Amino acid sequence: MNKKILALKYRPKFFNEVIGQDFCVQALSNSIALNKIHNAYLFSGTRGVGKTTIARIFAKSLLCEEGISESPCGKCESCIGIDSNNNLDLIEIDAASRTKVEDTRVLMENVQYAPSSSRFKIYLIDEVHMLSTKSFNALLKTIEEPPEHVKFLLATTDPDKLPETVISRCLHFKLESISNETLTLHIEKTLTKENISFEPNTPSLIADAARGSARDSMSILEQCISYCNGILTDKEISNLLGIIDQTIVDNIILALYSNSFESIHDLLENSEINNYYRLLDNLIERIFQISSARMTNNEDLPKELINSSLTLDNLQLWYSLLIQSKSDFDTVPSKKDHLLMILMRIILFTEYPEEIKNREYKGKSTLDIAQKKNKRNSSREGAQNQHSIQSWKSFVDSQKLNGLMLDLAQNSIIENNKESTSLFIDSTKKNTYPKKCIEDFTKTIIQFFNITTGIDIEYRDDLNTLYKISVSEKIKSKEDMYDSIKDNNVVKEIESVFDAKIDKENISKL
């Protein structure tokens, strides 16, 4: 039994076994057939797409004892030596561990010596972008005009870090990520060879998780085989890989359509999702699919996703906000909270039609309707100039506000008369609320109180807002404040370390 891991066991040894890189394979095969061998080759691409593998097969083609051929024999001493990493004329160098210029100079000093038993001496430098600037300078002239018996094969995941002078001296092959269809077929063949039973959709699930990498697909496949004990099912693979149910993704988008942050919050709270980064990627992909479907009149997606009253401009905004948020995802303390804030931001910045904006006023109870009627009558009669805290609190409570809108309501109050109505906002919050948030809030006030004169926005100091009242009620005196902190574990620890006591007389509100 071959105990090699799958990624090594099924690593291609000939060009016809390489998957997903037809352009590169054809170009190299033709150059060998035409005897047009360049001094240096550069292979770039993401991890696991075949850079080093193709370089080794190319080296095998050049060093095969049967002669230079795009189909090496694989049986001679040279071919077997390359397959076992034991060929003296194929020098593989890990640039990540040999970045010093001294290492490169030693390498260059040995270039002049003839190969030990083959027609060429081939240097395969992996992760070449890790070399220092001085190392590149030392390597530059040799790459351009090496001895006839020397060939350079360079591999990198980040070609942008290579000097242009190096790239210009190489034949550059840019390897693409492998398509899901190709990976799926590769995984199916591997499972068949390994005599592993699997459900029809399982290879596709693994291919999606591999994200274009053949090596990753084999590593993930091996993990799945171990987890499922040799019998692969869609359900177990989905649980292992953290694959998100598409229904949840679609329901989140439908909640965004209807301006319902509460629904989104409930969906995430009641789901078993633990990979919120993958959920973010799924949302980005779904919004792209919806936008594309609407532009091309494609009806493959569910109708409720396509037939939205929101414009394509809004979908473009959503896509942009989701893409930009990915850069901060690894630094936040809570991935779920971060995603909720992103979705809240989308709702705040979306230009909803009026019927969606006012959705929260539908289905109110008789008591709510009576309160609205009373407020409107009071406004028409000019019975009061400034709304009382109690009436303002009743208004805020009746609207079921959340997020920034709720914070704005708690830090503001309105004052009206026959000529004008003003919304006064605490001046300490001047740079807190987006313009759209304030506009939407004023529209809510206008509709609730039946205001016909418009609303002026002003920032003022020392407003008697709901927030300040709530703070005052929580801490009424110095004694209350003392009682609120005296049993705090942190305070007790400070008192113990510094042998100190709280001075009640100097306690003050912040």
CORJO-V480416 format. One line per field, one symbol per residue. phi: phi as a letter, one per 30 degrees, with the letter a starting at -180 (. if undefined). Layout:
phi=???
This chain:
phi=.dcddedcdcdecbedcdcibdddddddddddddhccddbbccblddicjddddddddddddceddjdadbddicddddddddchbcdccccbcddcbddddddddddddddddddbcdbcccccdhddddddddddddeddddbdeddcbcbcbacbdddddeddddccdcccdddddddddeddddddddddhcdadeddedddddddhicddddddddddddddchibdbedddddddiddddddedddddddecibdeddeddddcccdbcddddddddddddddddddddchdcddedddddcddddeddddeeddddddddcddcddbdddddddddddeddcddddeddecedcdiddedddddddddddddddidbdcddeddddddddddhdbidddddddcaacbbbddabbccceddcecccdeddddddddddeddchdccibccbcbdhddcdddddddddbcadddddddbdcddddddddddchbbdcedcdbdc
